[in-house]
Amino acid sequence: MKKIVPDPPSALPPGTLHKTAETAFGSCDAGHAPIFAVRAGINAEDALVHASLMLQCACATANAACNHSRNLDKGLLWSTLHSAEVAKALVDALLDGAEASGQKPLTE
């Protein structure tokens, strides 16, 4: 039988962030499953806020390491700092964009 009425559009556009999926991390290559995981079902906006705070801490740590390092690996430390700054800027841009749009697609 042919369907006459199409399915209604979803409330949020495809690809909109809703909630986190469980994602394991912290593998120590010791032959067992990773020790840590991001829990499933965390609101995407809350997860981004926490990611921004953690990246702020990573930037501060890398900056302190750069300022106190006297060895040849200082370039690696600066690279780490800049990578953390870029990641934080991306996360903050997502949060600012959601706030500026006046919509709350990340919290539904």
Contact map, one row per residue, 1 for C-alpha under 8 A:
111000000000000000000000000000000000000000000000000000000000000000000000000000000000000000000000000000000000
111100000000000000000000000000000000000000000000000000000000000000000000000000000000000000000000000000000000
111111000000000000000000000000000000000000000000000000000000000000000000000000000000000000000000000000000000
011111000000000000000000000000000000000000000000000000000000000000000000000000000000000000000000000000000000
001111100000000000000000000000000000000000000000000000000000000000000000000000000000000000000000000000000000
001111110000000000000000000000000000000000000000000000000000000000000000000000000000000000000000000000000000
000011111000000000000000000000000000000000000000000000000000000000000000000000000000000000000000000000000000
000001111100000000000000000000000000000000000000000000000000000000000000000000000000000000000000000000000000
000000111110000000000000000000000000000000000000000000000000000000000000000000000000000000000000000000000000
000000011111100000000000000000000000000000000000000000000000000000000000000000000000000000000000000000000000
000000001111100000000000000000000000000000000000000000000000000000000000000000000000000000000000000000000000
000000000111110100000000000000000000000000000000000000000000000000000000000000000000000000000000000000001000
000000000111111100000000000000000000000000000000000000000000000000000000000000000000000000000000000000000000
000000000001111100000000000000000000000000000000000000000000000000000000000000000000000000000000000000000000
000000000000111110000000000000000000000000000000000000000000000000000000000000000000000000000000000000000000
000000000001111111000000000000000000000000000000000000000000000000000000000000000000000000000000000000001100
000000000000001111100000000000000000000000010000000000000000000000000000000000000000000000000000000000001100
000000000000000111110000000000000000000000110000000000000000000000000000000000000000000000000000000000001111
000000000000000011111000000000000000000111110000000000000000000000000000000000000000000000000000000000000000
000000000000000001111100000000000000011111110010000000000000000000000000000000000000000000000000000000000000
000000000000000000111110000000000000011111000000000000000000000000000000000000000000000000000000000000000000
000000000000000000011111000000000000111110000000000000000000000000000000000000000000000000000000000000000000
000000000000000000001111100000000000111100000000000000000000000000000000000000000000000000000000000000000000
000000000000000000000111110000000111110000000000000000000000000000000000000000000000000000000000000000000000
000000000000000000000011111000000111110000000000000000000000000000000000000000000000000000000000000000000000
000000000000000000000001111100000111100000000000000000000000000000000000000000000000000000000000000000000000
000000000000000000000000111111011110000000000000000000000000000000000000000000000000000000000000000000000000
000000000000000000000000011111000100000000000000000000000000000000000000000000000000000000000000000000000000
000000000000000000000000001111110000000000000000000000000000000000000000000000000000000000000000000000000000
000000000000000000000000001111110000000000000000000000000000000000000000000000000000000000000000000000000000
000000000000000000000000000011111000000000000000000000000000000000000000000000000000000000000000000000000000
000000000000000000000000001011111100000000000000000000000000000000000000000000000000000000000000000000000000
000000000000000000000000001000111110000000000000000000000000000000000000000000000000000000000000000000000000
000000000000000000000001111100011111100000000000000000000000000000000000000000000000000000000000000000000000
000000000000000000000001111000001111100000000000000000000000000000000000000000000000000000000000000000000000
000000000000000000000001110000000111110000000000000000000000000000000000000000000000000000000000000000000000
000000000000000000000111110000000111111000000000000000000000000000000000000000000000000000000000000000000000
000000000000000000011111100000000001111100000000000000000000000000000000000000000000000000000000000000000000
000000000000000000011110000000000000111111000000000000000000000000000000000000000000000000000000000000000000
000000000000000000111110000000000000011111000000000000000000000000000000000000000000000000000000000000000000
000000000000000000111100000000000000001111100000000000000000000000000000000000000000000000000000000000000000
000000000000000000111000000000000000001111110110000000000000000000000000000000000000000000000000000000000000
000000000000000001110000000000000000000011111110000000000000000000000000000000000000000000000000000000000110
000000000000000011110000000000000000000001111111000000000000000000000000000000000000000000000000000000000110
000000000000000000000000000000000000000000111111100000000000000000000000000000000000000000000010000000000110
000000000000000000000000000000000000000001111111110000000000000000000000000000000000000000000000000000000000
000000000000000000010000000000000000000001111111111000000000000000000000000000000000000000000000000000000000
000000000000000000000000000000000000000000011111111100000000000000000000000000000000000000110010000000000000
000000000000000000000000000000000000000000001111111110000000000000000000000000000000000000100010000000000000
000000000000000000000000000000000000000000000111111111000000000000000000000000000000000000000000000000000000
000000000000000000000000000000000000000000000011111111100000000000000000000000000000000100100000000000000000
000000000000000000000000000000000000000000000001111111110000000000000000000000000000000100110000000000000000
000000000000000000000000000000000000000000000000111111111000000000000000000000000000000000000000000000000000
000000000000000000000000000000000000000000000000011111111100000000000000000000000000000000000000000000000000
000000000000000000000000000000000000000000000000001111111110000000000000000000000001101100000000000000000000
000000000000000000000000000000000000000000000000000111111111000000000000000000000001100100000000000000000000
000000000000000000000000000000000000000000000000000011111111100000000000000000000000000000000000000000000000
000000000000000000000000000000000000000000000000000001111111110000000000000000001001000000000000000000000000
000000000000000000000000000000000000000000000000000000111111111000000000000000001101100000000000000000000000
000000000000000000000000000000000000000000000000000000011111111100000000000000000000000000000000000000000000
000000000000000000000000000000000000000000000000000000001111111110000000000000000000000000000000000000000000
000000000000000000000000000000000000000000000000000000000111111111000000000011011000000000000000000000000000
000000000000000000000000000000000000000000000000000000000011111111100000000011001000000000000000000000000000
000000000000000000000000000000000000000000000000000000000001111111110000000000000000000000000000000000000000
000000000000000000000000000000000000000000000000000000000000111111111000000010000000000000000000000000000000
000000000000000000000000000000000000000000000000000000000000011111111000010011000000000000000000000000000000
000000000000000000000000000000000000000000000000000000000000001111111000000000000000000000000000000000000000
000000000000000000000000000000000000000000000000000000000000000111111100000000000000000000000000000000000000
000000000000000000000000000000000000000000000000000000000000000011111110010000000000000000000000000000000000
000000000000000000000000000000000000000000000000000000000000000000011111010000000000000000000000000000000000
000000000000000000000000000000000000000000000000000000000000000000001111110000000000000000000000000000000000
000000000000000000000000000000000000000000000000000000000000000000000111111000000000000000000000000000000000
000000000000000000000000000000000000000000000000000000000000000000000011111110000000000000000000000000000000
000000000000000000000000000000000000000000000000000000000000000001001111111111000000000000000000000000000000
000000000000000000000000000000000000000000000000000000000000000000000001111111100000000000000000000000000000
000000000000000000000000000000000000000000000000000000000000000000000000111111110000000000000000000000000000
000000000000000000000000000000000000000000000000000000000000011011000000111111111000000000000000000000000000
000000000000000000000000000000000000000000000000000000000000011001000000011111111100000000000000000000000000
000000000000000000000000000000000000000000000000000000000000000000000000001111111110000000000000000000000000
000000000000000000000000000000000000000000000000000000000000010000000000000111111111000000000000000000000000
000000000000000000000000000000000000000000000000000000000110011000000000000011111111100000000000000000000000
000000000000000000000000000000000000000000000000000000000010000000000000000001111111110000000000000000000000
000000000000000000000000000000000000000000000000000000000000000000000000000000111111111000000000000000000000
000000000000000000000000000000000000000000000000000000110110000000000000000000011111111100000000000000000000
000000000000000000000000000000000000000000000000000000110010000000000000000000001111111110000000000000000000
000000000000000000000000000000000000000000000000000000000000000000000000000000000111111111000000000000000000
000000000000000000000000000000000000000000000000000000100000000000000000000000000011111111100000000000000000
000000000000000000000000000000000000000000000000001100110000000000000000000000000001111111110000000000000000
000000000000000000000000000000000000000000000000000000000000000000000000000000000000111111111000000000000000
000000000000000000000000000000000000000000000000000000000000000000000000000000000000011111111100000000000000
000000000000000000000000000000000000000000000001101100000000000000000000000000000000001111111110000000000000
000000000000000000000000000000000000000000000001000100000000000000000000000000000000000111111111000000000000
000000000000000000000000000000000000000000000000000000000000000000000000000000000000000011111111100000000000
000000000000000000000000000000000000000000000000000000000000000000000000000000000000000001111111110000000000
000000000000000000000000000000000000000000001001100000000000000000000000000000000000000000111111111000000000
000000000000000000000000000000000000000000000000000000000000000000000000000000000000000000011111111100000000
000000000000000000000000000000000000000000000000000000000000000000000000000000000000000000001111111110000000
000000000000000000000000000000000000000000000000000000000000000000000000000000000000000000000111111111111100
000000000000000000000000000000000000000000000000000000000000000000000000000000000000000000000011111111110000
000000000000000000000000000000000000000000000000000000000000000000000000000000000000000000000001111111100000
000000000000000000000000000000000000000000000000000000000000000000000000000000000000000000000000111111100000
000000000000000000000000000000000000000000000000000000000000000000000000000000000000000000000000011111110000
000000000000000000000000000000000000000000000000000000000000000000000000000000000000000000000000011111111000
000000000000000000000000000000000000000000000000000000000000000000000000000000000000000000000000011001111111
000000000001000111000000000000000000000000000000000000000000000000000000000000000000000000000000010000111111
000000000000000111000000000000000000000000111000000000000000000000000000000000000000000000000000010000011111
000000000000000001000000000000000000000000111000000000000000000000000000000000000000000000000000000000011111
000000000000000001000000000000000000000000000000000000000000000000000000000000000000000000000000000000011111
